């Protein structure tokens, strides 16, 4: 299997591909496929990378991943510990917009759906208030067969096209026509970073992982992600910090700072606010308020 270009296993007599996975953890390597993907995380938590975007994912989240958009759902380390007996569950629907249904979307009645499909290449995340309705519609598609499945799928797309306030995953217009070797190199960078973010990662070390000089690595990483490696590393660290705060897995804010790879609390607080838009204390307070409101 190529690390980047991933072929969806699909029978030739299906225009819409529905796949339900119940696994110990999600596929852990950066990959892409020619189909647009609607992904419902029924159960599981970890770090999600799509294009130049990186964020936490959790149970209930629903994403639309663009055709050929490099992505990975990296499960938290606990899912790789067999003693913990954790597992993930997801429902996915794949559509090749250049496939058998392509001409269908050219019909005048499909104008709103075609307009929606045009904004999917950089990836989208569904607002939380719509997750339940979308999940029900996806389940309906899964449970149908033959022409009824196509009908249910069109109804799902119509629902998605009517929703407002989608979150764009990649804000920049990135060209995804990267080679398999580039994909392997980016995957190695991501895997090493997410496995070693608690340590100091010198530029020459991460450059060696990519088999590049430090100067060439900086240009390469910025070209493919539109951000510096330091920015990406900080995003990984803050993502882990947010997870610990939400789980209550910490003694103090300073302990979180050191456990996630920061050398001091001052730097941690500054970077945390740059990435999340708020301070760690306010973030914790907002989460606690939200939790109380949902009870």
C-alpha positions as CSV (number, residue, x, y, z in Angstrom):
1,X,0.0,0.0,0.0
2,X,1.3,3.4,-0.9
3,X,1.6,5.7,2.1
4,X,-0.1,8.7,0.4
5,X,-2.3,7.4,-2.4
6,X,-4.9,5.1,-0.8
7,X,-7.3,3.1,-2.9
8,X,-10.7,2.7,-1.4
9,X,-11.8,-1.0,-1.7
10,X,-15.1,-0.8,-3.6
11,X,-17.2,-3.1,-5.7
12,X,-17.5,-2.0,-9.3
13,X,-21.3,-2.0,-9.1
14,X,-21.6,0.8,-6.4
15,X,-21.7,4.5,-7.1
16,X,-21.6,5.4,-3.4
17,X,-19.2,3.7,-1.1
18,X,-20.2,3.2,2.5
19,X,-17.7,1.8,5.0
20,X,-18.1,1.2,8.7
21,X,-15.0,0.5,10.8
22,X,-14.7,-0.9,14.3
23,X,-11.0,-1.1,15.0
24,X,-8.4,-0.8,17.8
25,X,-7.3,2.5,16.4
26,X,-7.6,4.6,13.2
27,X,-5.3,4.2,10.2
28,X,-2.2,6.0,11.5
29,X,-0.5,7.2,8.3
30,X,-1.0,10.3,6.2
31,X,-2.9,9.3,3.1
32,X,-5.3,10.5,0.4
33,X,-7.8,9.1,-2.1
34,X,-9.6,10.4,-5.2
35,X,-12.9,10.2,-3.4
36,X,-14.5,12.9,-1.2
37,X,-15.1,11.5,2.2
38,X,-17.8,12.1,4.8
39,X,-16.4,10.9,8.1
40,X,-18.5,10.4,11.3
41,X,-16.4,9.6,14.4
42,X,-18.8,7.5,16.3
43,X,-16.2,6.7,19.0
44,X,-12.6,7.7,19.3
45,X,-10.3,10.6,20.2
46,X,-7.0,11.9,18.8
47,X,-5.3,14.4,16.5
48,X,-6.7,15.1,13.0
49,X,-4.5,16.5,10.2
50,X,-6.1,17.6,6.9
51,X,-4.0,19.6,4.5
52,X,-2.4,22.4,6.6
53,X,-4.9,22.1,9.4
54,X,-4.3,20.2,12.7
55,X,-6.8,19.8,15.5
56,X,-8.2,17.5,18.1
57,X,-11.0,15.1,17.1
58,X,-13.5,13.4,19.4
59,X,-16.5,11.2,19.4
60,X,-19.4,12.7,17.5
61,X,-17.3,14.9,15.2
62,X,-18.3,14.9,11.5
63,X,-15.8,15.9,8.8
64,X,-15.8,16.2,5.0
65,X,-12.4,15.5,3.5
66,X,-11.7,16.8,0.1
67,X,-10.8,14.6,-2.9
68,X,-7.0,14.0,-2.8
69,X,-6.7,15.9,0.5
70,X,-3.8,14.4,2.6
71,X,-5.2,13.5,6.0
72,X,-4.7,11.3,9.0
73,X,-6.8,10.6,12.1
74,X,-4.0,9.8,14.6
75,X,-5.6,8.0,17.6
76,X,-4.3,9.0,21.1
77,X,-1.5,6.7,22.4
78,X,-3.9,4.9,24.8
79,X,-5.5,3.3,21.8
80,X,-2.3,1.5,21.0
81,X,-2.0,0.0,24.5
82,X,-3.6,-3.4,24.2
83,X,-4.0,-3.5,28.0
84,X,-6.5,-0.6,27.9
85,X,-8.8,-2.4,25.5
86,X,-9.8,0.8,23.7
87,X,-11.3,0.9,20.3
88,X,-12.6,3.3,17.6
89,X,-15.8,3.2,15.5
90,X,-16.5,5.3,12.4
91,X,-19.0,5.5,9.5
92,X,-17.6,6.8,6.2
93,X,-19.3,7.6,2.9
94,X,-17.1,8.1,-0.2
95,X,-18.0,9.8,-3.4
96,X,-15.9,10.2,-6.6
97,X,-17.3,13.4,-8.0
98,X,-15.8,12.5,-11.4
99,X,-17.4,9.0,-11.2
100,X,-20.8,7.5,-12.3
101,X,-22.8,10.3,-10.5
102,X,-20.9,13.2,-12.1
103,X,-23.5,13.9,-14.8
104,X,-26.3,13.8,-12.2
105,X,-24.8,16.8,-10.4
106,X,-25.0,18.8,-13.7
107,X,-28.8,18.7,-13.6
108,X,-30.3,22.1,-12.8
109,X,-32.1,20.6,-9.7
110,X,-28.7,19.8,-8.3
111,X,-27.4,23.4,-8.4
112,X,-27.2,23.8,-4.6
113,X,-25.5,20.4,-4.2
114,X,-23.0,21.1,-6.9
115,X,-22.2,24.5,-5.3
116,X,-21.7,22.7,-2.0
117,X,-19.4,20.1,-3.5
118,X,-17.3,22.9,-5.0
119,X,-16.3,24.1,-1.4
120,X,-15.3,20.6,-0.1
121,X,-11.7,20.3,-1.6
122,X,-10.0,22.0,1.4
123,X,-12.2,20.1,3.9
124,X,-15.0,21.0,6.2
125,X,-16.2,20.3,9.8
126,X,-19.9,20.2,10.6
127,X,-21.1,22.5,13.5
128,X,-21.8,20.4,16.6
129,X,-25.6,21.4,16.6
130,X,-26.0,19.6,13.3
131,X,-24.0,16.4,14.1
132,X,-27.1,14.4,15.2
133,X,-29.1,15.1,12.1
134,X,-26.2,14.4,9.8
135,X,-25.4,11.1,11.7
136,X,-29.0,10.0,11.3
137,X,-28.9,10.8,7.5
138,X,-25.6,8.9,7.1
139,X,-27.1,5.9,9.0
140,X,-30.0,6.0,6.6
141,X,-27.6,5.8,3.6
142,X,-25.8,2.9,5.2
143,X,-29.1,1.0,5.8
144,X,-30.4,1.4,2.2
145,X,-29.5,-0.6,-0.9
146,X,-29.7,-0.2,-4.7
147,X,-31.6,2.9,-5.9
148,X,-32.9,3.7,-2.4
149,X,-29.3,4.2,-1.3
150,X,-28.7,6.7,-4.1
151,X,-31.9,8.5,-3.1
152,X,-30.8,8.6,0.6
153,X,-27.4,9.9,-0.4
154,X,-28.8,12.7,-2.5
155,X,-31.0,13.7,0.5
156,X,-27.9,13.7,2.7
157,X,-26.1,16.0,0.2
158,X,-29.1,18.2,0.0
159,X,-29.1,18.5,3.8
160,X,-25.4,19.3,3.9
161,X,-25.7,21.9,1.2
162,X,-28.4,23.7,3.2
163,X,-26.4,23.9,6.4
164,X,-24.6,27.2,7.3
165,X,-21.5,28.0,9.3
166,X,-19.3,25.1,8.2
167,X,-15.8,25.3,9.6
168,X,-13.2,25.3,6.8
169,X,-10.3,22.9,7.7
170,X,-7.7,24.4,5.4
171,X,-8.2,28.2,5.0
172,X,-5.6,28.4,2.2
173,X,-6.0,27.1,-1.3
174,X,-3.4,24.3,-1.3
175,X,-2.4,22.3,-4.4
176,X,-2.7,18.6,-3.4
177,X,-1.0,17.2,-6.5
178,X,2.0,16.0,-4.4
179,X,4.0,12.9,-5.3
180,X,4.0,9.6,-3.3
181,X,7.6,10.3,-2.2
182,X,6.5,13.7,-0.8
183,X,3.6,12.0,1.0
184,X,6.0,9.5,2.6
185,X,8.3,12.3,3.6
186,X,5.5,14.4,5.2
187,X,4.1,11.3,6.9
188,X,7.5,10.6,8.5
189,X,7.7,14.2,9.7
190,X,4.2,14.1,11.2
191,X,4.8,10.7,12.8
192,X,8.1,11.7,14.4
193,X,6.7,15.0,15.6
194,X,3.6,13.5,17.2
195,X,5.8,10.8,18.9
196,X,8.4,13.2,20.2
197,X,6.6,16.5,20.8
198,X,7.4,16.3,24.6
199,X,11.1,16.6,23.8
200,X,13.2,19.3,22.3
201,X,13.3,18.7,18.5
202,X,16.3,20.4,17.0
203,X,15.9,21.6,13.4
204,X,18.8,19.4,12.2
205,X,17.1,16.4,13.7
206,X,13.7,16.8,12.1
207,X,15.5,17.8,8.8
208,X,17.4,14.5,8.9
209,X,14.1,12.6,9.3
210,X,13.0,14.2,6.0
211,X,16.5,13.6,4.5
212,X,17.0,17.3,3.8
213,X,19.4,20.0,5.0
214,X,17.9,22.3,7.6
215,X,17.6,25.2,5.1
216,X,15.9,22.9,2.5
217,X,13.6,21.4,5.2
218,X,12.3,24.9,6.2
219,X,11.4,25.7,2.6
220,X,9.9,22.3,2.0
221,X,7.7,22.3,5.1
222,X,6.5,25.8,4.5
223,X,5.7,25.0,0.9
224,X,3.6,22.0,1.8
225,X,1.9,23.3,5.0
226,X,1.9,27.1,4.6
227,X,3.4,27.2,8.2
228,X,6.8,26.8,9.9
229,X,7.7,23.6,11.6
230,X,7.9,25.4,15.0
231,X,4.2,26.5,14.5
232,X,3.2,22.9,13.7
233,X,5.1,21.6,16.7
234,X,3.5,24.1,18.9
235,X,0.0,23.2,17.6
236,X,0.7,19.5,18.4
237,X,1.8,20.5,21.9
238,X,-1.2,22.8,22.6
239,X,-3.6,20.1,21.2
240,X,-2.3,17.7,23.8
241,X,-2.5,20.4,26.5
242,X,-6.2,21.0,25.6
243,X,-6.9,17.3,25.8
244,X,-5.3,17.1,29.3
245,X,-7.3,20.1,30.4
246,X,-10.6,18.7,29.2
247,X,-9.8,15.3,30.8
248,X,-8.7,16.8,34.0
249,X,-5.4,15.0,33.6
250,X,-3.1,17.5,35.3
251,X,-2.0,18.9,38.6
252,X,-1.4,22.5,37.6
253,X,-1.0,24.6,34.4
254,X,2.7,24.6,34.9
255,X,2.7,20.8,35.0
256,X,0.8,20.7,31.7
257,X,3.4,23.1,30.2
258,X,6.3,20.9,31.1
259,X,4.5,17.6,30.2
260,X,3.8,18.9,26.7
261,X,7.3,20.0,25.8
262,X,7.5,23.6,26.9
263,X,10.5,24.8,28.9
264,X,8.6,27.3,31.0
265,X,5.0,28.4,31.8
266,X,5.4,31.9,30.3
267,X,6.1,30.6,26.9
268,X,3.3,28.0,27.2
269,X,0.8,30.7,28.2
270,X,1.9,32.9,25.3
271,X,1.7,30.1,22.7
272,X,-1.5,28.8,24.1
273,X,-3.2,32.1,23.6
274,X,-1.8,32.5,20.1
275,X,-3.3,29.2,19.0
276,X,-6.5,29.1,20.9
277,X,-7.3,32.8,21.3
278,X,-7.6,32.6,25.1
279,X,-5.4,31.8,28.1
280,X,-5.2,28.4,29.7
281,X,-7.2,29.5,32.8
282,X,-10.0,31.0,30.7
283,X,-10.0,27.9,28.5
284,X,-10.5,25.6,31.5
285,X,-13.2,27.9,32.9
286,X,-15.1,28.0,29.6
287,X,-15.0,24.2,29.4
288,X,-16.3,23.8,32.9
289,X,-19.1,26.3,32.3
290,X,-20.1,24.5,29.1
291,X,-20.1,21.2,30.9
292,X,-22.4,22.6,33.6
293,X,-24.8,24.0,31.0
294,X,-25.0,20.6,29.3
295,X,-25.9,18.8,32.5
